[in-house]
Amino acid sequence: MSRWDIKPDGVRGVVGKTAEIAGKLASQATSYVGHVESAAGHAGRLAGPCDAGEGLVGMALMAYANHATPELTHIAVRAKKSLQGAVDATTAYAQGDMEMAATTQRTASQAPTPEELGGPKK
């Protein structure tokens, strides 16, 4: 039989630190988009008989950003859901511990049955 050994205070500490880092990731993702747009705008373009309009490097940067941005959003959402799952599971674990402790105390404080005292069985 497997055994659980969760330390709620330890989980709270890890979740808190992870949430802090995940919060920074969200702000960095926002600034990432602005930096890519800036880089694309300053990447230059080909001039001459085959004018490339926005510029090949700028187009490539924007194409990459359009691909990567949903992935960054997914990571942030997944991290939030994982952290909430850890909190919910730890809360349920702690509540289960309290229920088990209450049941054990209630059972221990009950008067013994005749069977427990070695008397005749009913």
LOZAVEX-738950 format. One record per atom (N, C-alpha, C): x, y, z. Coordinates in pm, 1 decimal, always signed. Layout:
<site><px>X</px><py>Y</py><pz>Z</pz></site>
...
END
This chain:
<site><px>+84.0</px><py>-117.0</py><pz>+0.0</pz></site>
<site><px>+0.0</px><py>+0.0</py><pz>+0.0</pz></site>
<site><px>+89.0</px><py>+124.1</py><pz>+0.0</pz></site>
<site><px>+57.5</px><py>+218.6</py><pz>-88.4</pz></site>
<site><px>+137.0</px><py>+341.2</py><pz>-93.5</pz></site>
<site><px>+100.0</px><py>+432.2</py><pz>+22.7</pz></site>
<site><px>+190.4</px><py>+519.2</py><pz>+54.4</pz></site>
<site><px>+170.4</px><py>+608.5</py><pz>+167.2</pz></site>
<site><px>+200.0</px><py>+751.2</py><pz>+124.1</pz></site>
<site><px>+116.7</px><py>+843.7</py><pz>+167.0</pz></site>
<site><px>+133.9</px><py>+983.8</py><pz>+135.6</pz></site>
<site><px>+209.0</px><py>+1051.2</py><pz>+249.1</pz></site>
<site><px>+296.6</px><py>+1139.3</py><pz>+213.6</pz></site>
<site><px>+368.7</px><py>+1216.8</py><pz>+314.4</pz></site>
<site><px>+384.9</px><py>+1358.8</py><pz>+260.7</pz></site>
<site><px>+275.7</px><py>+1432.2</py><pz>+263.2</pz></site>
<site><px>+274.7</px><py>+1568.2</py><pz>+210.0</pz></site>
<site><px>+287.7</px><py>+1665.8</py><pz>+325.1</pz></site>
<site><px>+372.0</px><py>+1762.9</py><pz>+306.8</pz></site>
<site><px>+389.7</px><py>+1866.9</py><pz>+407.2</pz></site>
<site><px>+327.2</px><py>+1995.2</py><pz>+350.5</pz></site>
<site><px>+203.2</px><py>+2028.5</py><pz>+395.9</pz></site>
<site><px>+132.7</px><py>+2144.1</py><pz>+339.0</pz></site>
<site><px>+213.6</px><py>+2273.8</py><pz>+341.4</pz></site>
<site><px>+289.0</px><py>+2299.3</py><pz>+446.3</pz></site>
<site><px>+369.3</px><py>+2422.0</py><pz>+450.1</pz></site>
<site><px>+474.9</px><py>+2422.0</py><pz>+339.5</pz></site>
<site><px>+534.0</px><py>+2306.2</py><pz>+316.0</pz></site>
<site><px>+632.4</px><py>+2294.6</py><pz>+208.7</pz></site>
<site><px>+569.5</px><py>+2317.1</py><pz>+71.9</pz></site>
<site><px>+449.4</px><py>+2261.2</py><pz>+52.7</pz></site>
<site><px>+378.6</px><py>+2281.2</py><pz>-74.0</pz></site>
<site><px>+346.2</px><py>+2429.0</py><pz>-93.5</pz></site>
<site><px>+297.5</px><py>+2494.1</py><pz>+12.2</pz></site>
<site><px>+266.7</px><py>+2637.5</py><pz>+2.3</pz></site>
<site><px>+391.1</px><py>+2717.8</py><pz>-37.2</pz></site>
<site><px>+505.7</px><py>+2682.9</py><pz>+20.4</pz></site>
<site><px>+628.9</px><py>+2754.2</py><pz>-12.7</pz></site>
<site><px>+667.6</px><py>+2737.2</py><pz>-158.5</pz></site>
<site><px>+660.7</px><py>+2614.1</py><pz>-207.6</pz></site>
<site><px>+697.1</px><py>+2587.1</py><pz>-346.7</pz></site>
<site><px>+597.4</px><py>+2652.9</py><pz>-441.8</pz></site>
<site><px>+468.6</px><py>+2642.5</py><pz>-410.1</pz></site>
<site><px>+366.5</px><py>+2704.1</py><pz>-495.1</pz></site>
<site><px>+386.0</px><py>+2856.3</py><pz>-498.9</pz></site>
<site><px>+415.6</px><py>+2916.3</py><pz>-384.5</pz></site>
<site><px>+437.3</px><py>+3060.8</py><pz>-380.4</pz></site>
<site><px>+554.3</px><py>+3104.5</py><pz>-466.2</pz></site>
<site><px>+665.7</px><py>+3034.0</py><pz>-455.1</pz></site>
<site><px>+784.6</px><py>+3068.9</py><pz>-535.1</pz></site>
<site><px>+757.6</px><py>+3047.2</py><pz>-683.5</pz></site>
<site><px>+690.4</px><py>+2936.6</py><pz>-715.7</pz></site>
<site><px>+660.4</px><py>+2906.3</py><pz>-855.5</pz></site>
<site><px>+564.2</px><py>+3008.7</py><pz>-914.4</pz></site>
<site><px>+463.3</px><py>+3049.5</py><pz>-836.0</pz></site>
<site><px>+368.0</px><py>+3150.0</py><pz>-883.1</pz></site>
<site><px>+438.2</px><py>+3282.8</py><pz>-909.1</pz></site>
<site><px>+534.3</px><py>+3315.9</py><pz>-825.3</pz></site>
<site><px>+610.3</px><py>+3439.6</py><pz>-844.9</pz></site>
<site><px>+686.0</px><py>+3435.8</py><pz>-977.2</pz></site>
<site><px>+748.9</px><py>+3323.7</py><pz>-1004.5</pz></site>
<site><px>+823.7</px><py>+3309.2</py><pz>-1130.1</pz></site>
<site><px>+728.6</px><py>+3306.8</py><pz>-1248.7</pz></site>
<site><px>+615.7</px><py>+3236.9</py><pz>-1234.8</pz></site>
<site><px>+517.9</px><py>+3230.7</py><pz>-1343.6</pz></site>
<site><px>+462.2</px><py>+3370.0</py><pz>-1373.3</pz></site>
<site><px>+444.1</px><py>+3451.4</py><pz>-1270.4</pz></site>
<site><px>+398.3</px><py>+3588.4</py><pz>-1291.8</pz></site>
<site><px>+497.8</px><py>+3669.7</py><pz>-1372.8</pz></site>
<site><px>+623.9</px><py>+3647.2</py><pz>-1347.1</pz></site>
<site><px>+728.0</px><py>+3715.9</py><pz>-1424.7</pz></site>
<site><px>+727.1</px><py>+3667.5</py><pz>-1568.9</pz></site>
<site><px>+698.9</px><py>+3539.3</py><pz>-1589.1</pz></site>
<site><px>+694.1</px><py>+3483.9</py><pz>-1724.4</pz></site>
<site><px>+585.6</px><py>+3554.1</py><pz>-1805.8</pz></site>
<site><px>+470.6</px><py>+3580.1</py><pz>-1744.0</pz></site>
<site><px>+361.6</px><py>+3646.8</py><pz>-1814.9</pz></site>
<site><px>+403.1</px><py>+3786.2</py><pz>-1859.9</pz></site>
<site><px>+468.8</px><py>+3862.0</py><pz>-1772.8</pz></site>
<site><px>+511.5</px><py>+3997.2</py><pz>-1811.4</pz></site>
<site><px>+622.6</px><py>+3991.6</py><pz>-1916.2</pz></site>
<site><px>+708.2</px><py>+3891.5</py><pz>-1906.6</pz></site>
<site><px>+814.4</px><py>+3877.5</py><pz>-2006.5</pz></site>
<site><px>+756.4</px><py>+3839.9</py><pz>-2142.9</pz></site>
<site><px>+650.4</px><py>+3760.1</py><pz>-2142.9</pz></site>
<site><px>+586.6</px><py>+3724.0</py><pz>-2269.4</pz></site>
<site><px>+528.1</px><py>+3847.8</py><pz>-2336.1</pz></site>
<site><px>+470.5</px><py>+3935.5</py><pz>-2255.9</pz></site>
<site><px>+414.8</px><py>+4059.8</py><pz>-2310.3</pz></site>
<site><px>+525.2</px><py>+4146.8</py><pz>-2369.8</pz></site>
<site><px>+634.8</px><py>+4162.6</py><pz>-2297.3</pz></site>
<site><px>+743.5</px><py>+4245.2</py><pz>-2350.0</pz></site>
<site><px>+811.2</px><py>+4177.6</py><pz>-2469.2</pz></site>
<site><px>+808.4</px><py>+4044.6</py><pz>-2474.3</pz></site>
<site><px>+866.0</px><py>+3969.6</py><pz>-2586.1</pz></site>
<site><px>+801.3</px><py>+4012.5</py><pz>-2717.4</pz></site>
<site><px>+668.8</px><py>+4021.2</py><pz>-2716.9</pz></site>
<site><px>+597.5</px><py>+4058.5</py><pz>-2838.6</pz></site>
<site><px>+641.2</px><py>+4197.9</py><pz>-2884.0</pz></site>
<site><px>+650.2</px><py>+4290.8</py><pz>-2790.6</pz></site>
<site><px>+693.7</px><py>+4426.6</py><pz>-2825.5</pz></site>
<site><px>+835.0</px><py>+4429.9</py><pz>-2880.3</pz></site>
<site><px>+923.8</px><py>+4350.3</py><pz>-2821.3</pz></site>
<site><px>+1063.0</px><py>+4346.5</py><pz>-2868.5</pz></site>
<site><px>+1073.2</px><py>+4285.7</py><pz>-3007.6</pz></site>
<site><px>+994.4</px><py>+4182.4</py><pz>-3033.1</pz></site>
<site><px>+998.2</px><py>+4120.5</py><pz>-3167.0</pz></site>
<site><px>+944.8</px><py>+4218.8</py><pz>-3271.3</pz></site>
<site><px>+837.1</px><py>+4287.8</py><pz>-3236.7</pz></site>
<site><px>+782.2</px><py>+4387.4</py><pz>-3330.6</pz></site>
<site><px>+885.1</px><py>+4496.9</py><pz>-3358.9</pz></site>
<site><px>+954.0</px><py>+4540.1</py><pz>-3255.3</pz></site>
<site><px>+1056.5</px><py>+4643.2</py><pz>-3272.8</pz></site>
<site><px>+1170.7</px><py>+4591.5</py><pz>-3360.4</pz></site>
<site><px>+1213.8</px><py>+4469.0</py><pz>-3331.1</pz></site>
<site><px>+1322.5</px><py>+4410.9</py><pz>-3410.3</pz></site>
<site><px>+1280.9</px><py>+4395.3</py><pz>-3556.0</pz></site>
<site><px>+1157.0</px><py>+4351.7</py><pz>-3577.5</pz></site>
<site><px>+1109.2</px><py>+4334.7</py><pz>-3714.9</pz></site>
<site><px>+1105.4</px><py>+4469.7</py><pz>-3787.2</pz></site>
<site><px>+1064.6</px><py>+4573.4</py><pz>-3716.5</pz></site>
<site><px>+1058.5</px><py>+4705.8</py><pz>-3777.9</pz></site>
<site><px>+1194.5</px><py>+4765.1</py><pz>-3809.6</pz></site>
<site><px>+1296.8</px><py>+4722.1</py><pz>-3737.4</pz></site>
<site><px>+1431.2</px><py>+4774.9</py><pz>-3757.6</pz></site>
<site><px>+1521.9</px><py>+4679.7</py><pz>-3835.9</pz></site>
<site><px>+1466.8</px><py>+4570.2</py><pz>-3883.8</pz></site>
<site><px>+1549.5</px><py>+4470.4</py><pz>-3951.7</pz></site>
<site><px>+1589.8</px><py>+4512.9</py><pz>-4092.1</pz></site>
<site><px>+1524.6</px><py>+4614.2</py><pz>-4144.5</pz></site>
<site><px>+1559.9</px><py>+4660.3</py><pz>-4279.0</pz></site>
<site><px>+1491.9</px><py>+4575.3</py><pz>-4384.6</pz></site>
<site><px>+1516.7</px><py>+4611.5</py><pz>-4506.9</pz></site>
<site><px>+1457.7</px><py>+4535.5</py><pz>-4617.5</pz></site>
<site><px>+1545.9</px><py>+4547.2</py><pz>-4739.6</pz></site>
<site><px>+1520.6</px><py>+4459.3</py><pz>-4830.3</pz></site>
<site><px>+1595.8</px><py>+4461.3</py><pz>-4955.7</pz></site>
<site><px>+1546.5</px><py>+4576.0</py><pz>-5041.5</pz></site>
<site><px>+1636.3</px><py>+4640.0</py><pz>-5108.4</pz></site>
<site><px>+1598.6</px><py>+4748.8</py><pz>-5198.4</pz></site>
<site><px>+1649.2</px><py>+4715.2</py><pz>-5337.4</pz></site>
<site><px>+1587.0</px><py>+4771.4</py><pz>-5433.8</pz></site>
<site><px>+1630.9</px><py>+4747.1</py><pz>-5569.8</pz></site>
<site><px>+1519.5</px><py>+4687.0</py><pz>-5652.9</pz></site>
<site><px>+1557.6</px><py>+4607.9</py><pz>-5752.5</pz></site>
<site><px>+1455.8</px><py>+4557.0</py><pz>-5844.6</pz></site>
<site><px>+1356.6</px><py>+4460.5</py><pz>-5777.9</pz></site>
<site><px>+1393.9</px><py>+4399.2</py><pz>-5666.5</pz></site>
<site><px>+1301.9</px><py>+4303.3</py><pz>-5602.9</pz></site>
<site><px>+1269.7</px><py>+4350.7</py><pz>-5460.9</pz></site>
<site><px>+1208.7</px><py>+4468.9</py><pz>-5451.6</pz></site>
<site><px>+1175.5</px><py>+4527.6</py><pz>-5321.7</pz></site>
<site><px>+1091.4</px><py>+4428.3</py><pz>-5240.8</pz></site>
<site><px>+1136.4</px><py>+4396.5</py><pz>-5121.0</pz></site>
<site><px>+1070.0</px><py>+4295.0</py><pz>-5038.1</pz></site>
<site><px>+967.9</px><py>+4355.1</py><pz>-4943.0</pz></site>
<site><px>+929.0</px><py>+4478.8</py><pz>-4961.1</pz></site>
<site><px>+825.5</px><py>+4538.0</py><pz>-4875.9</pz></site>
<site><px>+871.1</px><py>+4548.2</py><pz>-4732.0</pz></site>
<site><px>+814.2</px><py>+4468.3</py><pz>-4642.1</pz></site>
<site><px>+847.4</px><py>+4472.4</py><pz>-4499.5</pz></site>
<site><px>+989.8</px><py>+4425.9</py><pz>-4471.1</pz></site>
<site><px>+1042.1</px><py>+4346.3</py><pz>-4552.8</pz></site>
<site><px>+1174.6</px><py>+4290.3</py><pz>-4531.1</pz></site>
<site><px>+1164.8</px><py>+4144.3</py><pz>-4491.4</pz></site>
<site><px>+1251.8</px><py>+4065.3</py><pz>-4544.0</pz></site>
<site><px>+1246.9</px><py>+3921.0</py><pz>-4519.6</pz></site>
<site><px>+1273.6</px><py>+3885.7</py><pz>-4373.7</pz></site>
<site><px>+1371.2</px><py>+3951.7</py><pz>-4313.0</pz></site>
<site><px>+1403.3</px><py>+3923.0</py><pz>-4172.6</pz></site>
<site><px>+1286.6</px><py>+3962.9</py><pz>-4083.2</pz></site>
<site><px>+1228.8</px><py>+4079.7</py><pz>-4107.9</pz></site>
<site><px>+1113.2</px><py>+4124.8</py><pz>-4030.7</pz></site>
<site><px>+995.6</px><py>+4030.5</py><pz>-4045.6</pz></site>
<site><px>+971.3</px><py>+3984.1</py><pz>-4167.3</pz></site>
<site><px>+862.1</px><py>+3889.4</py><pz>-4190.8</pz></site>
<site><px>+888.2</px><py>+3757.9</py><pz>-4116.8</pz></site>
<site><px>+1012.1</px><py>+3713.2</py><pz>-4120.4</pz></site>
<site><px>+1046.5</px><py>+3588.0</py><pz>-4051.4</pz></site>
<site><px>+1030.0</px><py>+3603.4</py><pz>-3899.9</pz></site>
<site><px>+1073.8</px><py>+3716.1</py><pz>-3845.1</pz></site>
<site><px>+1057.2</px><py>+3740.5</py><pz>-3701.5</pz></site>
<site><px>+909.8</px><py>+3741.5</py><pz>-3662.1</pz></site>
<site><px>+828.3</px><py>+3809.9</py><pz>-3740.5</pz></site>
<site><px>+685.7</px><py>+3816.3</py><pz>-3709.0</pz></site>
<site><px>+619.7</px><py>+3679.3</py><pz>-3724.0</pz></site>
<site><px>+660.1</px><py>+3601.7</py><pz>-3822.4</pz></site>
<site><px>+604.7</px><py>+3466.6</py><pz>-3839.2</pz></site>
<site><px>+640.6</px><py>+3380.5</py><pz>-3718.5</pz></site>
<site><px>+764.6</px><py>+3393.0</py><pz>-3672.9</pz></site>
<site><px>+804.8</px><py>+3316.9</py><pz>-3553.6</pz></site>
<site><px>+726.0</px><py>+3362.7</py><pz>-3430.9</pz></site>
<site><px>+710.6</px><py>+3493.6</py><pz>-3413.7</pz></site>
<site><px>+636.2</px><py>+3546.7</py><pz>-3298.9</pz></site>
<site><px>+491.8</px><py>+3499.6</py><pz>-3302.7</pz></site>
<site><px>+431.9</px><py>+3497.7</py><pz>-3419.8</pz></site>
<site><px>+293.8</px><py>+3450.1</py><pz>-3432.6</pz></site>
<site><px>+282.0</px><py>+3302.6</py><pz>-3395.7</pz></site>
<site><px>+387.0</px><py>+3227.4</py><pz>-3419.2</pz></site>
<site><px>+387.4</px><py>+3085.6</py><pz>-3381.5</pz></site>
<site><px>+415.7</px><py>+3068.8</py><pz>-3231.6</pz></site>
<site><px>+509.5</px><py>+3145.8</py><pz>-3179.8</pz></site>
<site><px>+554.3</px><py>+3126.9</py><pz>-3041.6</pz></site>
<site><px>+459.6</px><py>+3186.2</py><pz>-2937.6</pz></site>
<site><px>+389.3</px><py>+3292.9</py><pz>-2970.4</pz></site>
<site><px>+303.8</px><py>+3359.0</py><pz>-2872.5</pz></site>
<site><px>+195.5</px><py>+3267.4</py><pz>-2816.3</pz></site>
<site><px>+122.5</px><py>+3191.9</py><pz>-2897.7</pz></site>
<site><px>+24.6</px><py>+3099.0</py><pz>-2840.2</pz></site>
<site><px>+89.7</px><py>+2992.4</py><pz>-2750.8</pz></site>
<site><px>+210.3</px><py>+2951.4</py><pz>-2785.0</pz></site>
<site><px>+281.8</px><py>+2854.3</py><pz>-2702.3</pz></site>
<site><px>+315.7</px><py>+2913.6</py><pz>-2565.5</pz></site>
<site><px>+359.5</px><py>+3038.0</py><pz>-2563.8</pz></site>
<site><px>+389.5</px><py>+3104.7</py><pz>-2436.7</pz></site>
<site><px>+262.9</px><py>+3120.4</py><pz>-2353.3</pz></site>
<site><px>+153.4</px><py>+3154.6</py><pz>-2417.4</pz></site>
<site><px>+25.3</px><py>+3166.9</py><pz>-2347.4</pz></site>
<site><px>-15.3</px><py>+3032.7</py><pz>-2288.4</pz></site>
<site><px>+2.7</px><py>+2926.8</py><pz>-2365.1</pz></site>
<site><px>-30.8</px><py>+2792.1</py><pz>-2317.3</pz></site>
<site><px>+51.9</px><py>+2757.2</py><pz>-2193.5</pz></site>
<site><px>+179.0</px><py>+2788.8</py><pz>-2195.6</pz></site>
<site><px>+266.2</px><py>+2759.8</py><pz>-2081.2</pz></site>
<site><px>+216.7</px><py>+2833.8</py><pz>-1957.1</pz></site>
<site><px>+182.0</px><py>+2959.8</py><pz>-1972.5</pz></site>
<site><px>+134.7</px><py>+3038.9</py><pz>-1858.6</pz></site>
<site><px>+4.4</px><py>+2983.6</py><pz>-1802.6</pz></site>
<site><px>-90.0</px><py>+2949.3</py><pz>-1890.6</pz></site>
<site><px>-218.3</px><py>+2894.1</py><pz>-1845.7</pz></site>
<site><px>-197.4</px><py>+2759.1</py><pz>-1779.2</pz></site>
<site><px>-113.4</px><py>+2676.6</py><pz>-1838.2</pz></site>
<site><px>-87.8</px><py>+2543.1</py><pz>-1783.0</pz></site>
<site><px>-21.3</px><py>+2554.0</py><pz>-1646.0</pz></site>
<site><px>+71.6</px><py>+2647.2</py><pz>-1631.8</pz></site>
<site><px>+138.2</px><py>+2666.4</py><pz>-1502.5</pz></site>
<site><px>+37.0</px><py>+2707.9</py><pz>-1396.2</pz></site>
<site><px>-52.9</px><py>+2799.7</py><pz>-1430.5</pz></site>
<site><px>-155.5</px><py>+2844.8</py><pz>-1335.9</pz></site>
<site><px>-245.0</px><py>+2728.4</py><pz>-1293.3</pz></site>
<site><px>-287.5</px><py>+2647.8</py><pz>-1390.5</pz></site>
<site><px>-374.4</px><py>+2533.6</py><pz>-1358.3</pz></site>
<site><px>-300.4</px><py>+2429.9</py><pz>-1273.9</pz></site>
<site><px>-174.8</px><py>+2408.6</py><pz>-1302.0</pz></site>
<site><px>-95.7</px><py>+2312.6</py><pz>-1224.2</pz></site>
<site><px>-78.4</px><py>+2360.4</py><pz>-1080.7</pz></site>
<site><px>-51.4</px><py>+2488.0</py><pz>-1063.5</pz></site>
<site><px>-36.5</px><py>+2543.4</py><pz>-928.7</pz></site>
<site><px>-167.8</px><py>+2532.0</py><pz>-851.3</pz></site>
<site><px>-279.7</px><py>+2563.2</py><pz>-917.5</pz></site>
<site><px>-409.0</px><py>+2552.3</py><pz>-849.8</pz></site>
<site><px>-438.4</px><py>+2406.9</py><pz>-814.7</pz></site>
<site><px>-400.1</px><py>+2314.8</py><pz>-901.1</pz></site>
<site><px>-417.9</px><py>+2172.8</py><pz>-872.1</pz></site>
<site><px>-338.7</px><py>+2129.2</py><pz>-750.0</pz></site>
<site><px>-217.1</px><py>+2179.3</py><pz>-737.0</pz></site>
<site><px>-134.5</px><py>+2146.6</py><pz>-620.2</pz></site>
<site><px>-197.9</px><py>+2200.2</py><pz>-492.5</pz></site>
<site><px>-250.8</px><py>+2322.4</py><pz>-499.1</pz></site>
<site><px>-316.6</px><py>+2382.2</py><pz>-382.5</pz></site>
<site><px>-441.4</px><py>+2302.3</py><pz>-346.2</pz></site>
<site><px>-523.7</px><py>+2269.6</py><pz>-445.9</pz></site>
<site><px>-647.6</px><py>+2194.9</py><pz>-420.5</pz></site>
<site><px>-618.3</px><py>+2056.4</py><pz>-362.9</pz></site>
<site><px>-519.3</px><py>+1987.8</py><pz>-419.5</pz></site>
<site><px>-484.6</px><py>+1854.2</py><pz>-370.4</pz></site>
<site><px>-431.6</px><py>+1859.8</py><pz>-227.4</pz></site>
<site><px>-351.2</px><py>+1958.1</py><pz>-197.0</pz></site>
<site><px>-295.7</px><py>+1972.0</py><pz>-62.2</pz></site>
<site><px>-406.7</px><py>+2004.7</py><pz>+37.8</pz></site>
<site><px>-500.3</px><py>+2089.1</py><pz>-2.6</pz></site>
<site><px>-613.9</px><py>+2121.9</py><pz>+83.9</pz></site>
<site><px>-695.8</px><py>+1997.2</py><pz>+113.4</pz></site>
<site><px>-723.9</px><py>+1918.5</py><pz>+10.6</pz></site>
<site><px>-799.7</px><py>+1794.4</py><pz>+29.5</pz></site>
<site><px>-723.5</px><py>+1697.7</py><pz>+119.6</pz></site>
<site><px>-593.1</px><py>+1689.3</py><pz>+100.8</pz></site>
<site><px>-509.1</px><py>+1603.0</py><pz>+184.7</pz></site>
<site><px>-517.3</px><py>+1645.5</py><pz>+330.4</pz></site>
<site><px>-504.5</px><py>+1776.8</py><pz>+353.8</pz></site>
<site><px>-509.2</px><py>+1827.4</py><pz>+491.4</pz></site>
<site><px>-646.9</px><py>+1803.9</py><pz>+553.1</pz></site>
<site><px>-752.4</px><py>+1824.0</py><pz>+475.6</pz></site>
<site><px>-887.4</px><py>+1798.2</py><pz>+526.6</pz></site>
<site><px>-905.1</px><py>+1649.9</py><pz>+558.0</pz></site>
<site><px>-849.6</px><py>+1563.8</py><pz>+475.5</pz></site>
<site><px>-855.2</px><py>+1419.8</py><pz>+500.6</pz></site>
<site><px>-782.9</px><py>+1384.1</py><pz>+629.0</pz></site>
<site><px>-667.7</px><py>+1446.3</py><pz>+653.0</pz></site>
<site><px>-594.7</px><py>+1424.4</py><pz>+777.8</pz></site>
<site><px>-679.5</px><py>+1464.2</py><pz>+898.0</pz></site>
<site><px>-748.0</px><py>+1577.3</py><pz>+887.8</pz></site>
<site><px>-831.5</px><py>+1624.7</py><pz>+997.9</pz></site>
<site><px>-947.9</px><py>+1528.6</py><pz>+1021.9</pz></site>
<site><px>-1008.0</px><py>+1479.3</py><pz>+914.0</pz></site>
<site><px>-1118.9</px><py>+1384.1</py><pz>+927.3</pz></site>
<site><px>-1069.9</px><py>+1254.3</py><pz>+991.0</pz></site>
<site><px>-952.5</px><py>+1205.9</py><pz>+946.9</pz></site>
<site><px>-898.6</px><py>+1082.5</py><pz>+1005.4</pz></site>
<site><px>-867.0</px><py>+1101.6</py><pz>+1153.1</pz></site>
<site><px>-810.4</px><py>+1216.0</py><pz>+1188.0</pz></site>
<site><px>-777.9</px><py>+1243.2</py><pz>+1328.0</pz></site>
<site><px>-905.4</px><py>+1249.0</py><pz>+1411.9</pz></site>
<site><px>-1008.9</px><py>+1315.0</py><pz>+1360.3</pz></site>
<site><px>-1135.5</px><py>+1324.5</py><pz>+1433.6</pz></site>
<site><px>-1198.4</px><py>+1187.2</py><pz>+1451.1</pz></site>
<site><px>-1195.0</px><py>+1106.5</py><pz>+1347.3</pz></site>
<site><px>-1250.7</px><py>+970.6</py><pz>+1355.8</pz></site>
<site><px>-1173.4</px><py>+887.7</py><pz>+1457.4</pz></site>
<site><px>-1042.1</px><py>+897.3</py><pz>+1455.7</pz></site>
<site><px>-958.8</px><py>+821.9</py><pz>+1550.2</pz></site>
<site><px>-987.2</px><py>+865.7</py><pz>+1693.4</pz></site>
<site><px>-997.9</px><py>+997.0</py><pz>+1715.2</pz></site>
<site><px>-1027.1</px><py>+1046.1</py><pz>+1850.3</pz></site>
<site><px>-1166.6</px><py>+1000.9</py><pz>+1895.5</pz></site>
<site><px>-1264.2</px><py>+1009.7</py><pz>+1805.6</pz></site>
<site><px>-1400.7</px><py>+969.9</py><pz>+1839.4</pz></site>
<site><px>-1406.1</px><py>+821.3</py><pz>+1873.3</pz></site>
<site><px>-1338.5</px><py>+740.0</py><pz>+1794.6</pz></site>
<site><px>-1336.3</px><py>+595.5</py><pz>+1817.7</pz></site>
<site><px>-1265.6</px><py>+563.2</py><pz>+1948.8</pz></site>
<site><px>-1154.9</px><py>+631.3</py><pz>+1975.4</pz></site>
<site><px>-1077.2</px><py>+604.1</py><pz>+2097.1</pz></site>
<site><px>-1153.7</px><py>+644.3</py><pz>+2222.4</pz></site>
<site><px>-1240.7</px><py>+744.2</py><pz>+2212.5</pz></site>
<site><px>-1311.7</px><py>+791.2</py><pz>+2332.0</pz></site>
<site><px>-1441.3</px><py>+714.8</py><pz>+2358.1</pz></site>
<site><px>-1479.3</px><py>+625.3</py><pz>+2268.6</pz></site>
<site><px>-1601.4</px><py>+547.5</py><pz>+2289.4</pz></site>
<site><px>-1577.2</px><py>+439.2</py><pz>+2393.9</pz></site>
<site><px>-1684.2</px><py>+406.4</py><pz>+2463.9</pz></site>
<site><px>-1674.8</px><py>+297.3</py><pz>+2561.6</pz></site>
<site><px>-1646.3</px><py>+167.1</py><pz>+2487.8</pz></site>
<site><px>-1568.2</px><py>+78.7</py><pz>+2549.1</pz></site>
<site><px>-1538.0</px><py>-48.3</py><pz>+2483.4</pz></site>
<site><px>-1663.3</px><py>-135.7</py><pz>+2472.9</pz></site>
<site><px>-1667.1</px><py>-214.4</py><pz>+2367.4</pz></site>
<site><px>-1778.1</px><py>-307.9</py><pz>+2349.3</pz></site>
<site><px>-1750.8</px><py>-433.2</py><pz>+2433.0</pz></site>
<site><px>-1855.4</px><py>-512.4</py><pz>+2461.5</pz></site>
<site><px>-1833.5</px><py>-635.6</py><pz>+2536.8</pz></site>
<site><px>-1732.5</px><py>-727.6</py><pz>+2468.5</pz></site>
<site><px>-1732.4</px><py>-730.6</py><pz>+2336.2</pz></site>
<site><px>-1636.3</px><py>-814.8</py><pz>+2264.7</pz></site>
<site><px>-1493.3</px><py>-769.2</py><pz>+2291.6</pz></site>
<site><px>-1475.3</px><py>-637.3</py><pz>+2297.0</pz></site>
<site><px>-1341.2</px><py>-584.1</py><pz>+2322.4</pz></site>
<site><px>-1295.4</px><py>-614.9</py><pz>+2465.7</pz></site>
<site><px>-1391.7</px><py>-630.5</py><pz>+2555.0</pz></site>
<site><px>-1359.0</px><py>-661.5</py><pz>+2695.2</pz></site>
<site><px>-1346.9</px><py>-811.3</py><pz>+2719.0</pz></site>
<site><px>-1367.9</px><py>-889.3</py><pz>+2614.3</pz></site>
<site><px>-1356.2</px><py>-1034.4</py><pz>+2628.1</pz></site>
<site><px>-1483.9</px><py>-1100.4</py><pz>+2675.4</pz></site>
<site><px>-1592.3</px><py>-1026.3</py><pz>+2672.8</pz></site>
<site><px>-1721.8</px><py>-1080.4</py><pz>+2716.5</pz></site>
<site><px>-1788.8</px><py>-1160.6</py><pz>+2606.9</pz></site>
<site><px>-1911.7</px><py>-1203.6</py><pz>+2634.0</pz></site>
<site><px>-1984.0</px><py>-1283.4</py><pz>+2534.3</pz></site>
<site><px>-2016.2</px><py>-1199.6</py><pz>+2410.7</pz></site>
<site><px>-2012.1</px><py>-1266.6</py><pz>+2298.2</pz></site>
<site><px>-2043.8</px><py>-1200.4</py><pz>+2172.8</pz></site>
<site><px>-2193.6</px><py>-1205.7</py><pz>+2149.8</pz></site>
<site><px>-2244.9</px><py>-1104.3</py><pz>+2088.2</pz></site>
<site><px>-2388.3</px><py>-1098.3</py><pz>+2059.1</pz></site>
<site><px>-2420.6</px><py>-1173.9</py><pz>+1932.8</pz></site>
END
